[in-house]
Amino acid sequence: SGLRVRLRVDGVLREHLRLDSRLTPLIASKLKVMANLDIAERRLPQDGRTHLALEGKAYDVRMATMPVQDGESVVLRLLDQQTALLHFNELGMPGNVEASLQNIMHRPYGLFLVTGPTGSGKSTTLYAALNEINTVERKIFTVEDPVEYRLQGISQVQVHPRIGLDFARVLRTILRQDPDVIMVGEIRDHETAEIAARAALTGHLVLATLHTNDAVGAFPRLQELEVEPFLIGSAVLGVMAQRLVRRICPSCKTEDKEVSPAERAAFAARLGVPPDFVTFFCGKGCNTCNFTGYRGRQPVFELIRMDPLLRAAILGNSRAALLEAANQQQQFTLLR
């Protein structure tokens, strides 16, 4: 019945405008032309990209189309090229987490994993890691699907599963290119996980992402992908889980008096602190935050480093033992 335009602001979709349904095919075709897609193909999904310069800033735009019941769904993902130039000290990490990460990134070999759901900033963290170690002396390769940001001085490979160029095949070939550092966009299957772990043991620093809910979940996930526990314990340097959480608007932030004592007590119990320690805030809504009460997002991190206690817990395959080992580490704080 119409064309709805929505923007995802700070992770939440908001309706921007509605247009007459007669404009839908015209706008979809115009966007397809911009991304070099087939305007006549409306029965199959298509992926493409285009480049925009707005107000002096460069953006890459990733476009994905999907045929739906009454037309097409078109999603544009805006990639600000400045994001690829961030460093650890610009990501908002606690000092002890940043110091631990700096130490891991300057190790000559091993596997470092970043975990979290889609859109939690994993790629941004890995690009920041590459910026820290990108020097003339290091040969760095990335394997991505797709390549989101272009990095100078780094060889970036985009996988094409349709022609047999998948993560595992690219990784096997990269190992013959004499790399020092390899970034794997995502570990999805046994073969990729196995090659990444073995590459980490043969003198390469391997950075990769994995889809798990928390840091300790990475170890059972690798075992599900049939990587031997002894190989995990030997290859992995550390695992970091992260999320992006909405920040209450500083212009209209106020204490939330409506939280019930039961809610306060339950939340404090989950944090392991007395109820008096917990104060709740909310944003009332103002012009600055478009009356949503939120403005911007900040990352939260959970970092585990490999040590003898953690190695023993991996061999024992016990989540409780993994958490116990993680809690002994100074830089470790649960995401919650």
Buried (B, 14 or more C-beta within 10 A) or exposed (E): EEBEEEEEBBEEEEEEEEEEEEEBBEBBBEBBEBBEBEEEEBEEEBEBBBEEEEEEEEBBBBBBBEBEEEEBEBEBBEBEBEBBBBEBEEBEBEEBBBEBBBEBBEEEBBBBBBBBEEEBBBBBBBBBBBBBBBEEEBBBBBBBBEBBBEBEEBEBBBBEEEEEBBBBBBBEEBBEEEBBBBBBBBBBEBBBBBBBBBBBBEEBBBBBBBBBBBBBBBBBBBBEBEBEBEBBBBBBBBBBBBBBEBBBBEEBBEEEEEBEEEEBEEBBEEEEEEBEEBEEEBBBBBEEBEEBBBBEBEBBBBBBBBBEBBBBBBEEEBEEBBBBBBEEBEBBBBBE
